Amino acid sequence: MKIDDGIEKFLEYIVKELNYSMITREDYRSDLILYKEYVDNHKINYLKITKLEIIEYLKYLDNIKYSNKSISRHLSSLRSFYNYLVEIKILDNNIFRSIRNPKVEKKLPNYLSIVEVEEILSNIKEDTNNDIRDKCLFELLYSTGIRVSEASNMSIKDIDINNKSIRVIGKGNKERIVYYGSCLGDILHKYLKIRDEFNINNLDYLFINQKGGKLSRESIEYIIKKINKKYLIKHKISPHTLRHSFATHLLDNGADIRSVQELLGHESLNTTEVYTHVSNERLRNVYLKCHPNKKRQ
């Protein structure tokens, strides 16, 4: 099988059989096209690639300034691709299973303090329909911790107003339930009253743009960036900053890590554990700043 055919069949397989999103498919495609170009240029038979040749490929990724995190993601794509080749009996073994990921340093996520969140929300005006929609979006991202793609794809039918809960379709089409309180409930009620003025195309999506279409990921990122600039927050924020803030504030206030994992939709607890480092660091700073005996420690 030619590598081009193998890649296309694999990409079709992960969407149709594994229910991966189109966004995930494009991420895989990007990794596999780069890999294909490399093996073609170096006249390597991708079905007979050796461990030494793979190591040389990883060195190539490092030379073109791929971070360890990006290389790890790249390896994950290749493992999945070669797993597929084993499954359809093109190969007997997946050589990429013997390749270890490079060590990735965990960076502490950027997050807002509770005071900063409250200050922003108190300053966002509700003078226009756009203001109401944007405030609702900001509050939703912070109150539920959902991903920007999940907010973009959210349907109005996913919201259970009586139970103050929302059905979220996450990565790999996995479903979870998130909850919200009265702050989001109030602004959501206001937005739903004026939503029809945006929704000229009768779409089910919760967030609609001025042309009557779905509010895209890029548009959501732009709205948060605009709020950031308008209210002169001391550091740059993004939709992911609000997700980080959501998780950090839950842990700071006593939530257990497994509950936070479920609310975030993390498959692995390791992914969620980075937030415990944030909380621990905050507690350490509070202690060093406030305890009278700190100099004796």
ChimeraX attribute file (.defattr): number of C-alpha atoms within 10 A of each C-alpha:
attribute: neighborCount
match mode: 1-to-1
recipient: residues
	/A:1	10
	/A:2	9
	/A:3	17
	/A:4	12
	/A:5	10
	/A:6	16
	/A:7	21
	/A:8	12
	/A:9	14
	/A:10	21
	/A:11	21
	/A:12	15
	/A:13	15
	/A:14	20
	/A:15	15
	/A:16	11
	/A:17	9
	/A:18	11
	/A:19	14
	/A:20	19
	/A:21	15
	/A:22	13
	/A:23	11
	/A:24	15
	/A:25	16
	/A:26	12
	/A:27	13
	/A:28	22
	/A:29	17
	/A:30	13
	/A:31	18
	/A:32	22
	/A:33	13
	/A:34	12
	/A:35	18
	/A:36	16
	/A:37	11
	/A:38	15
	/A:39	17
	/A:40	12
	/A:41	9
	/A:42	11
	/A:43	9
	/A:44	14
	/A:45	12
	/A:46	16
	/A:47	15
	/A:48	10
	/A:49	13
	/A:50	14
	/A:51	13
	/A:52	9
	/A:53	14
	/A:54	16
	/A:55	12
	/A:56	12
	/A:57	16
	/A:58	20
	/A:59	14
	/A:60	13
	/A:61	18
	/A:62	14
	/A:63	10
	/A:64	9
	/A:65	11
	/A:66	15
	/A:67	14
	/A:68	17
	/A:69	15
	/A:70	16
	/A:71	21
	/A:72	18
	/A:73	16
	/A:74	22
	/A:75	22
	/A:76	17
	/A:77	18
	/A:78	20
	/A:79	18
	/A:80	17
	/A:81	22
	/A:82	25
	/A:83	21
	/A:84	20
	/A:85	21
	/A:86	14
	/A:87	13
	/A:88	10
	/A:89	10
	/A:90	14
	/A:91	15
	/A:92	12
	/A:93	13
	/A:94	19
	/A:95	18
	/A:96	19
	/A:97	14
	/A:98	9
	/A:99	13
	/A:100	9
	/A:101	15
	/A:102	14
	/A:103	10
	/A:104	12
	/A:105	8
	/A:106	10
	/A:107	9
	/A:108	13
	/A:109	15
	/A:110	17
	/A:111	23
	/A:112	20
	/A:113	12
	/A:114	12
	/A:115	8
	/A:116	13
	/A:117	17
	/A:118	11
	/A:119	13
	/A:120	18
	/A:121	16
	/A:122	10
	/A:123	12
	/A:124	16
	/A:125	13
	/A:126	16
	/A:127	8
	/A:128	10
	/A:129	17
	/A:130	18
	/A:131	14
	/A:132	21
	/A:133	25
	/A:134	23
	/A:135	25
	/A:136	25
	/A:137	25
	/A:138	22
	/A:139	21
	/A:140	21
	/A:141	23
	/A:142	24
	/A:143	20
	/A:144	23
	/A:145	26
	/A:146	24
	/A:147	19
	/A:148	22
	/A:149	17
	/A:150	16
	/A:151	25
	/A:152	20
	/A:153	19
	/A:154	21
	/A:155	18
	/A:156	15
	/A:157	11
	/A:158	16
	/A:159	18
	/A:160	12
	/A:161	12
	/A:162	6
	/A:163	10
	/A:164	14
	/A:165	16
	/A:166	20
	/A:167	17
	/A:168	23
	/A:169	20
	/A:170	20
	/A:171	18
	/A:172	14
	/A:173	12
	/A:174	12
	/A:175	11
	/A:176	14
	/A:177	16
	/A:178	18
	/A:179	16
	/A:180	17
	/A:181	12
	/A:182	9
	/A:183	13
	/A:184	22
	/A:185	16
	/A:186	11
	/A:187	20
	/A:188	20
	/A:189	13
	/A:190	16
	/A:191	23
	/A:192	16
	/A:193	11
	/A:194	15
	/A:195	20
	/A:196	14
	/A:197	12
	/A:198	20
	/A:199	20
	/A:200	14
	/A:201	12
	/A:202	11
	/A:203	16
	/A:204	15
	/A:205	18
	/A:206	22
	/A:207	27
	/A:208	23
	/A:209	17
	/A:210	13
	/A:211	11
	/A:212	16
	/A:213	16
	/A:214	21
	/A:215	19
	/A:216	17
	/A:217	17
	/A:218	11
	/A:219	14
	/A:220	22
	/A:221	15
	/A:222	14
	/A:223	20
	/A:224	23
	/A:225	15
	/A:226	15
	/A:227	20
	/A:228	17
	/A:229	14
	/A:230	12
	/A:231	13
	/A:232	11
	/A:233	15
	/A:234	9
	/A:235	10
	/A:236	13
	/A:237	19
	/A:238	20
	/A:239	25
	/A:240	20
	/A:241	18
	/A:242	27
	/A:243	24
	/A:244	24
	/A:245	24
	/A:246	24
	/A:247	27
	/A:248	27
	/A:249	19
	/A:250	16
	/A:251	19
	/A:252	16
	/A:253	9
	/A:254	8
	/A:255	13
	/A:256	12
	/A:257	17
	/A:258	14
	/A:259	12
	/A:260	21
	/A:261	18
	/A:262	16
	/A:263	19
	/A:264	23
	/A:265	22
	/A:266	15
	/A:267	12
	/A:268	11
	/A:269	13
	/A:270	10
	/A:271	12
	/A:272	21
	/A:273	14
	/A:274	17
	/A:275	23
	/A:276	17
	/A:277	16
	/A:278	22
	/A:279	18
	/A:280	13
	/A:281	13
	/A:282	14
	/A:283	13
	/A:284	12
	/A:285	11
	/A:286	11
	/A:287	13
	/A:288	14
	/A:289	10
	/A:290	10
	/A:291	9
	/A:292	9
	/A:293	9
	/A:294	10
	/A:295	7
	/A:296	5
	/A:297	5
